[in-house]
């Protein structure tokens, strides 16, 4: 459970780093850097651990290939959408990913919810509606670019929901980090032709720091996610990850109270905070319950 919480926290703070990056650099170059950096760091670490035996370092499977392409698209959808909208809006719409993952998890993995978890899921759903009331209302009155950003984030969320299913299926046979490094390597190859290398020549210290943070964020967030998918059900992982918009708003409020510059403050009303409490309570109910597994997934062949 702690691995899923770690993923939620890292994703909650990521938009605060990406917004100033996208204000100065193009989206595809930043994504290419993040994937390439993540691949290089993980390759060096796994290489020393596995004595540079490539068969043990990488996961050779069509499932991983599909997962890699889906994650590459997810990164573009979320990043390009974020560059056109705001951190709050992006965090709202990207939640379609965990929702799709939950629904597909019930179908693919035959995961069943008990009555306490059903109540928690309903409570969390009501909480999200309350929490996002103001933001969702604003989506209908924005410019074409803003609406285009909304569409890209939504599509990125859909891609992530399907990606997580393929990742969990591949996890039945391969080690989590072997899956991750294979996905990072494939995604790096996808974006290398579109990277504008010259933009990295004259970056200042603060921008390099943000880029390195975004790279390490990828390594640790998806590393934690992989470990979580190996240990707990898809439903539990989804509900915990759904907490990251709440964490984003809390960080924004804390930054405002401490007068931190560079972080946009969202002036939340009582209804939004009530929704946040419902989301947290609902997630606790879901996580505390024990889902019944009607059928184990058979061993996956390559």
N, C-alpha and C positions, 0 to 999 in steps of 0.2 A: 504493500500500500504506500510506503514511503517513497518508492520510486515514482509512482504516479503523481504524488503530491509534488515531488521535485520537478517533474515535467511541467505541471501546471504553473508552478512559480516561475520557472525559467521562461515559459511562453508569455506569462503575464508581464514581465519586465522587458521582453524583447522589443515591442513596438516603440518604447521610449528611446531605444538606441537606433532603430531603423529610420524613424522619421527624420532626424537631422542628417542621416547618411543620404537618404533619397533626395534631400533638398539640394545636394551637391553632386551626386553621382547617379549614373543611370542604373536601372533596376537589374538588367541582365548581367552587367559587370559585377555588381555586388553579389548576386546569387552565385555566379561563377566563382568568385573569391571564397564565399562561405563554403561551398561544396568542396572546392579544391583544398582549402586549408584544413577542413575536417578530414578529408581523405588522407592528406599527408601526415597529420598528427596521429591519426588512428593506425595508419599503415606502419609507421615507425614503432609504435607501441606494440601492436600485434606481431610485427616482425620479430622483435626481440623476444616476445613471449613464446612464439612458435618456431624459433630458430630459422626464420625466413623460408619456411615450407609453405609455398603459395596455396597448396591444396587445403591446408588447415586455416589459412588466413581468410580466404574468400569462400563465399557460398555460391556454388555453381548450380543454379536452378532457374527454370522459366518463371517460377513464382517470384523470385527476387528480381528478375528482369522487369516484370510487369510492375512490381512495387516501386522499383527505381524510377520508371517512367512516370508513374502516378505522382510520386513525391516531387519530381522535377517540375511537373505541371502545377502542383500545389504551391510550391515556392513562388512560382511566377504569378499565379493568381492572387495569392495573399499579398506579395510584395508590391506588385503593380497596383492592386486595389488600394493598398495602404498609402501609396504615393499620391493617390487621387482623392483620398478621403481623410479620415482621422483614425487615431488608435482605437478610440471607443467604438466607432462604427465597424472597423475591421474585426474587432474582438466579438462584436455582436454576431455578425454574419458568419464568421468562421465556425461558429458553434454548430452549423449544419453538419460539419464533419463528424464530431462525436455522436450526434444524433443518428446519422446514417450508419456509423459503426455499431451503435447499439442495436438498431433494427436488423442489420445484416447479421450481427452476432447471434441474435435470437434464432434467425433462420438457418444460418450456416452451421453454428456450433450447438444447436439445439439447447440453448440456454433458456431456462424457465425462471420467472420471477415469482417469489412468494408474495403473500398479500402485503407484508410490510414494505417490501421493495416496490410493489406497484403503487402503494400510498406515497412512498418517498419520491418516486418518479413523477407522480401527479403533482405533489407539492412543489417539487423543483420546477416543473413546467409552469405552474401558476406564478412562482417566484420570478422566473425569467420574463414572463409577460409584464409583471409589475415593474420589474427593474428596468426593462427596456422601453417603457411606455413613452417617455419623452424622446428618446433617440429614434425609435421607430417612426414616430410622428414626423420627425424632421426629415426622414429619408424621402418623403413624397414631395418636398418643396425645394430640392436642391438642383444644382445645375446639371447639364448633360455629362460633364466630366465626373462629377460626384456619382451620378447614377451609373456611369461606366465602371467606376471603381467598385461600386457595390456589386455589380454583376461579376467582376473578376474575382472578388473575394468569395462570393457565393460559389462560383465554379471551383475555386481552389479548395473550398471546404468539402464539396462533393468528392473531389479527387482524393482528399485525405481520408475520408470515410472508407472508400474502397481500398486505398493503399493499406490501411491498418488491418483490413481483413487478410490481404495477401501476406502481409508481414507476419501475422499470427499463424497463418497456415504454414509458412516457411519455417517458423519457429518450432514446429513439431520435429524438424529434422536437423536444423542448423543452429549453431550458437548465435546469440543475439548480436554480438559485435561483428561476427563474420557476415551477417546479413547487412548490418549498417555500413561496413566499409565497402561492400559490393555495391550498395545503393549509392553511396557517396561517389564512388569511382565512375559509375555509369552516368550519374547526373552531372559530374564534372565534364565528361566527354560531350554531353548534350549541350552544355553552355559555353565551352571553350571557344567555338567559332564566333560567338557573339560578344566576347569580352573585349573591351577597349583598353588595352594594356597601358596606353599612354596616360590615362587619368590617374594611375597610381604613382606617377613620378613626383608630383609636387604636393602631396597631401601633408597637412600639418599633423602634429602629435595627437590632437584630440580626435581627429577623424580616424587615424590609424588605430587609436585605442578603441573606438567604437566598432571598427571593422573586426579587430581581433576578438572583442567581446562577442560579436555576433557569430564569429566562427566557433569559439568555445561553447557558445550557447547551443549551437547545433549539435556538437559532439555530446555534451552532457544531457541535453533535453531528450534527444532520441536514444541515447544510451540508457537513460532511466526508463524511457518508454518501452524499450525492448525488454528490459528486465521485468517491468511490470506485466507485460503481456505474457511472459513465461510463467508468472506466479499467480495472477488473479484473473477473473473472468473479463471478457470484453465489456460487459455492462458496467462493472465496477470501475474499470479504467476510464470509460467514457464519462461517467458522472463526476469523477474526480477532476478530470481535465476540463470539464465544463465550468469549474470554479475559476478558471483563469481570468475571465472578464471581471469577476468580483474583485480578484486580487489587483487587477489593473486599476480599478477605480479607487481601491483603498490606498494604493501607492500614490495615485494622483492626489488624493485628499491629504495624505501625510506630507507629500512634497509641498502642497499649498500651505499647510500649517507651519512648516519649517522654513518657508520662504525660499525653497529651492528654485533656481531659475532653469528655464529650458524644458520644463514639464508642464504641459497644458492641464489646467484644472477643470474638472467637470462638476458643475454646481448641482449636486444631486438633492432632490427633495425627499421628504419623509417617505413617500410611496416607493421610491426607488430603494431606499435602505430597507424598507419592509420586505420588498422583493428579494433583496440580498439575503436576509435572514431566512426566508422560505427556501431559497436555493441551497443554502448551507445545511439547513435542517433536513431537507429532502435528500441531499447527498449522503448525509450521515445515516439515514434510514436505509438507503440502498446499499451502502458500503457495509453496514453492520449485519445485513441479512446474508443468508447462505443460499445461493442459487442452486437449484437441482439440475444436474446434468442428465438429460434423458439418454444421450448417446455420445460415446467417445468418438472423436475423429480418428479414423483408421490411419495407419502409418502412410505418410505421403511419399510417393515415389518421385524421383527426379524426372 
